[in-house]
Amino acid sequence: MIEVGRIPDNDSEGHIVRREALQPLLRLEHLRVLDIQGCPVDLDDDLLRDMALAWPKLERLELGGERGSWVPNPRATLLGLIPLAQHCRHLQYVGLVFDTQCVGTAEECEQRPGGGVRNRLVEELGVGNSIIKDPVPIASFLSSLFPNLWYICRSWPHEDDAEEDDAEEDFEMSRRWTQCAQLAREFARVRKQERKWQKSARAIEDAPQ
């Protein structure tokens, strides 16, 4: 397990963790937990793929999903989750800040991402300060990749914990992630029911007449 503690907030902007700092860790093929909190992590999908291939025993990956990131434009996208789900079969939690715009519209998400790759162990996802515009296609994507996803942890403030400098758009972002988690659970339930119906239909078709 590798854990990096918090950096004081007034120092955090000068401590951006980049690929060159993480590259040596890719040699640790038995790594199970990587937890970096309190400082931004500059990731992209290529690095997430390399992590997935290097750490097949990975169980927990926390890279800014708890408190968010100060990197203005995150380069990692939700598509970067696909190799993690595919190659890290013990993965139980992922925490990252994403660019969610790659997912597309609800219609574009009808096909399952990653050729039907699924990880049933992930029940919680950390998204930090990831921006979300339309919860529907993101929920469709996540529920297909992580069918047992139950909770999405985010850094956006909730009305119950409001502070003076919190803006209405921040509350709205939190509400959208809450809706996304609810939709993801519902989509997964519907898909499970559909599979049962399809299995029953095939059994009837294959039964001797």
BAKOL-183086 format. One record per residue (C-alpha): residue in three letters; x, y, z. Coordinates in steps of 0.2 Angstrom, whole numbers, padded with zeros to 4 digits, always signed. Last residue first. Example, Ala and Ser with C-alpha at 12.3 -4.5 7.8 and 13.67 -1.06 7.14 Angstrom:
SER+0068-0005+0036;ALA+0062-0022+0039;
END
This chain:
GLN-0208-0147-0142;PRO-0191-0149-0134;ALA-0186-0133-0124;ASP-0174-0122-0133;GLU-0186-0108-0136;ILE-0192-0108-0119;ALA-0175-0108-0112;ARG-0170-0094-0123;ALA-0185-0084-0117;SER-0180-0087-0099;LYS-0162-0081-0102;GLN-0169-0066-0111;TRP-0180-0062-0097;LYS-0167-0064-0084;ARG-0155-0053-0094;GLU-0168-0039-0095;GLN-0170-0039-0076;LYS-0152-0037-0074;ARG-0152-0023-0086;VAL-0167-0014-0077;ARG-0158-0016-0060;ALA-0142-0008-0068;PHE-0151+0006-0075;GLU-0160+0010-0058;ARG-0143+0010-0049;ALA-0135+0021-0062;LEU-0150+0033-0061;GLN-0149+0035-0042;ALA-0130+0038-0044;CYS-0132+0051-0058;GLN-0146+0060-0048;THR-0134+0062-0033;TRP-0121+0068-0046;ARG-0133+0080-0053;ARG-0138+0087-0036;SER-0119+0090-0031;MET-0117+0100-0047;GLU-0133+0110-0043;PHE-0126+0114-0026;ASP-0110+0121-0034;GLU-0121+0131-0047;GLU-0129+0139-0032;ALA-0113+0145-0025;ASP-0104+0141-0009;ASP-0095+0156-0002;GLU-0106+0158+0014;GLU-0105+0140+0018;ALA-0118+0126+0015;ASP-0118+0109+0024;ASP-0136+0105+0022;GLU-0136+0112+0004;HIS-0123+0100-0001;PRO-0106+0105-0007;TRP-0097+0098-0022;SER-0083+0086-0017;ARG-0090+0070-0024;CYS-0094+0053-0018;ILE-0104+0042-0030;TYR-0114+0028-0021;TRP-0121+0011-0027;LEU-0111+0004-0041;ASN-0116-0014-0043;PRO-0116-0014-0062;PHE-0099-0005-0063;LEU-0096-0004-0082;SER-0114-0004-0088;SER-0120+0006-0073;LEU-0106+0019-0076;PHE-0110+0022-0094;SER-0129+0023-0092;ALA-0126+0035-0077;ILE-0115+0046-0088;PRO-0128+0046-0102;VAL-0142+0052-0090;PRO-0133+0064-0078;ASP-0131+0078-0091;LYS-0120+0092-0086;ILE-0107+0085-0074;ILE-0091+0093-0068;SER-0079+0083-0058;ASN-0075+0091-0042;GLY-0071+0075-0033;VAL-0077+0060-0043;GLY-0076+0046-0030;LEU-0084+0029-0035;GLU-0092+0017-0023;GLU-0099-0001-0026;VAL-0085-0008-0037;LEU-0084-0027-0035;ARG-0095-0031-0050;ASN-0082-0025-0063;ARG-0089-0026-0081;VAL-0082-0026-0099;GLY-0096-0026-0111;GLY-0086-0022-0127;GLY-0078-0008-0118;PRO-0093+0003-0116;ARG-0110-0005-0119;GLN-0120+0001-0134;GLU-0134+0013-0129;CYS-0122+0026-0124;GLU-0124+0036-0140;GLU-0142+0039-0137;ALA-0139+0045-0120;THR-0128+0058-0127;GLY-0109+0058-0126;VAL-0097+0050-0114;CYS-0082+0061-0118;GLN-0089+0076-0109;THR-0086+0068-0092;ASP-0068+0076-0089;PHE-0064+0066-0074;VAL-0057+0069-0056;LEU-0052+0052-0049;GLY-0057+0040-0035;VAL-0059+0022-0039;TYR-0065+0008-0027;GLN-0066-0011-0026;LEU-0054-0017-0039;HIS-0050-0035-0038;ARG-0051-0039-0057;CYS-0039-0025-0061;HIS-0038-0028-0080;GLN-0055-0025-0087;ALA-0062-0012-0074;LEU-0046-0002-0074;PRO-0045-0004-0093;ILE-0063+0004-0095;LEU-0061+0018-0082;GLY-0050+0028-0093;LEU-0066+0031-0104;LEU-0073+0041-0090;THR-0060+0054-0095;ALA-0043+0059-0088;ARG-0037+0076-0094;PRO-0043+0087-0080;ASN-0045+0105-0085;PRO-0041+0117-0071;VAL-0030+0105-0061;TRP-0035+0110-0043;SER-0042+0093-0040;GLY-0056+0086-0030;ARG-0057+0082-0011;GLU-0061+0063-0012;GLY-0058+0059-0030;GLY-0040+0066-0029;LEU-0030+0050-0034;GLU-0038+0036-0024;LEU-0036+0019-0032;ARG-0041+0004-0021;GLU-0040-0014-0025;LEU-0026-0016-0037;LYS-0020-0034-0040;PRO-0017-0032-0059;TRP-0006-0017-0056;ALA+0005-0013-0071;LEU-0009-0016-0085;ALA-0022-0005-0075;MET-0008+0008-0071;ASP-0003+0009-0090;ARG-0022+0011-0095;LEU-0024+0025-0082;LEU-0008+0033-0089;ASP-0015+0033-0106;ASP-0031+0040-0100;ASP-0024+0056-0093;LEU-0018+0061-0076;ASP-0013+0076-0067;VAL-0015+0073-0048;PRO-0020+0088-0037;CYS-0014+0088-0019;GLY-0023+0083-0003;GLN-0025+0065-0005;ILE-0014+0051-0014;ASP-0020+0033-0010;LEU-0013+0019-0020;VAL-0018+0002-0014;ARG-0015-0016-0020;LEU+0002-0015-0028;HIS+0009-0032-0033;GLU+0016-0026-0049;LEU+0026-0012-0042;ARG+0036-0007-0058;LEU+0022+0005-0062;LEU+0027+0015-0046;PRO+0042+0022-0055;GLN+0030+0031-0067;LEU+0020+0040-0054;ALA+0032+0055-0051;GLU+0035+0057-0070;ARG+0016+0056-0073;ARG+0012+0071-0063;VAL+0008+0075-0045;ILE+0005+0094-0043;HIS+0012+0101-0028;GLY+0013+0120-0030;GLU-0006+0122-0029;SER-0006+0112-0013;ASP+0004+0124-0003;ASN-0010+0135+0005;ASP-0021+0119+0006;PRO-0008+0110+0017;ILE-0003+0094+0009;ARG-0013+0079+0014;GLY-0005+0062+0016;VAL+0002+0051+0003;GLU-0002+0032+0004;ILE+0006+0017-0004;MET+0000+0000+0000;
END
